[in-house]
């Protein structure tokens, strides 16, 4: 990165800080999470989910801890984020009820989080 001089033509740590702080956020989903319309607790959970920080079985296995991975709702698949929140029959049922309740188009099997948020919000 090339630092630009401040108004007096000198380098300052304040100017460097402001340059870094004003950097555009590369995450597409931040505006959905940190707005005033969503509760901070839910925003925090969503941030952890979108950054893959929820301790699901697949994440625990990746850290070298050997456990048997099974979905706690349907008992038919491994507990991974994609299955647990989008593909598990329990999750599909919840999404269908929520979409009906709020009069949104149903979520299809080809949808991903980016598509869902851009279409519905």
C-alpha positions in Angstrom: 0.0 0.0 0.0 1.2 3.5 -0.8 0.6 6.1 1.9 -0.6 9.5 0.7 0.6 12.6 2.5 -1.8 14.5 4.6 -2.9 18.1 3.9 0.4 19.5 5.1 2.3 17.0 2.8 3.6 14.9 5.7 3.1 11.3 6.7 1.2 10.8 9.9 0.0 7.8 11.8 -3.4 9.4 12.0 -3.5 9.6 8.2 -2.3 6.0 7.9 -5.0 4.9 10.3 -7.8 6.8 8.5 -6.6 5.3 5.2 -6.9 1.7 6.6 -10.1 2.4 8.4 -11.8 3.7 5.3 -11.0 0.6 3.4 -14.1 -0.9 1.7 -15.4 -4.1 3.5 -15.1 -7.1 1.1 -17.8 -9.1 2.9 -21.1 -8.8 0.9 -23.3 -9.7 3.9 -22.2 -7.2 6.5 -25.0 -4.7 5.7 -27.6 -7.4 6.5 -26.1 -8.2 9.9 -25.2 -4.9 11.5 -28.2 -2.8 10.6 -30.7 -1.6 13.1 -33.4 -4.0 12.0 -31.7 -7.1 13.4 -31.1 -7.9 17.1 -27.3 -7.8 17.9 -27.4 -11.4 19.3 -28.9 -12.7 16.1 -26.4 -10.6 14.1 -23.5 -12.1 16.2 -24.8 -15.6 15.5 -25.1 -14.9 11.8 -21.6 -13.4 11.6 -20.2 -16.6 13.2 -22.2 -18.7 10.8 -21.1 -16.8 7.7 -17.5 -16.9 8.9 -17.7 -20.7 9.6 -17.0 -20.2 13.3 -19.9 -22.3 14.6 -18.5 -25.5 16.3 -20.3 -28.0 14.0 -19.1 -31.6 13.8 -17.2 -31.0 10.6 -15.3 -28.1 12.0 -14.4 -30.1 15.1 -13.2 -33.0 13.0 -11.0 -30.6 11.0 -9.3 -29.6 14.2 -8.2 -33.2 14.7 -10.8 -34.1 17.3 -12.3 -37.4 16.2 -16.1 -37.6 16.8 -19.0 -39.3 15.1 -20.8 -36.8 13.0 -24.5 -37.1 12.7 -27.3 -34.5 12.3 -29.1 -34.2 15.6 -32.5 -33.6 13.9 -32.8 -36.2 11.1 -30.0 -38.6 12.1 -29.4 -39.3 8.4 -26.5 -37.1 7.4 -23.3 -35.6 8.9 -23.6 -32.4 10.9 -22.2 -29.8 8.5 -23.4 -26.2 8.2 -24.9 -26.7 4.7 -27.0 -29.7 5.7 -28.0 -28.4 9.2 -29.2 -25.0 8.1 -30.4 -25.7 4.5 -30.9 -29.3 3.6 -32.0 -31.2 6.7 -35.7 -32.0 6.5 -36.3 -30.1 9.7 -34.5 -27.0 8.4 -36.4 -27.3 5.1 -39.7 -27.4 7.0 -38.7 -24.3 9.1 -37.6 -22.4 6.0 -40.9 -23.2 4.2 -42.9 -22.1 7.2 -40.9 -18.8 7.5 -41.2 -18.1 3.8 -44.9 -18.7 3.9 -45.4 -16.6 7.0 -43.5 -13.6 5.5 -44.9 -14.2 1.9 -41.4 -14.7 0.4 -40.7 -17.1 -2.5 -39.7 -20.5 -1.3 -36.0 -21.5 -1.1 -35.0 -23.9 -3.8 -32.3 -26.6 -3.5 -30.0 -24.6 -5.7 -30.0 -21.5 -3.5 -27.1 -20.5 -1.4 -26.9 -17.8 1.3 -25.9 -15.0 -1.0 -28.8 -15.8 -3.3 -31.2 -16.0 -0.4 -30.2 -12.7 1.2 -30.1 -10.8 -2.1 -33.5 -12.0 -3.2 -35.4 -11.9 0.1 -33.8 -8.9 1.8 
